[in-house]
């Protein structure tokens, strides 16, 4: 393994249950750090993230630091703390839950007021029920439709596709990757 010459901080955000912890866990090639605890209220799952999930992934000469933040807006102070120094944002949204799009829009607005970074929207759970197409999602969240991708946060190749897409927009601004094709080798 080559020693990374660059570091990229990527924020992974989105509503509760959109797959943020799973995304970070799936991509991390080092021990995954999570801050899940038993949920104190009915949020549709037993455990929830209350701090920061953290993992890393080396791609070519880049060490990618993945910071997953809680989905509940009562933890928005964690969003603010974590977004400092971020170079990209992966915003996950459960495609089968229409209310998640409202929460995702609020989260995206909050983060955009604090950081100006490339954004990729990852639609999770897109194999369940009806879903919006990328043009509709892009229009609703005010991102280019080519920055909206269906992903399965349990599948490393699918998660890497979201990162590849993000770096396609990050790379020209920061020269983090030696080439766009590098992700095809992972």
Buried (B, 14 or more C-beta within 10 A) or exposed (E): EEEBEBEBBBBBBBBBBBBBBBBBBBBBBEEBBBBBEEBEEEBEEEEBBBBBBBBBBBBBBBBBBBBBBBBBEEBBEBBBEBBEEBBBBBBBBBBBBEEBBEBBBEBBEBBBEEBEBBBBBBBBBBEEEEBBEBEEBBEBBEBEEEBBBBBBBEEBEBBBBBBBBBBBBBBEEBEBBBEEEBBEEB
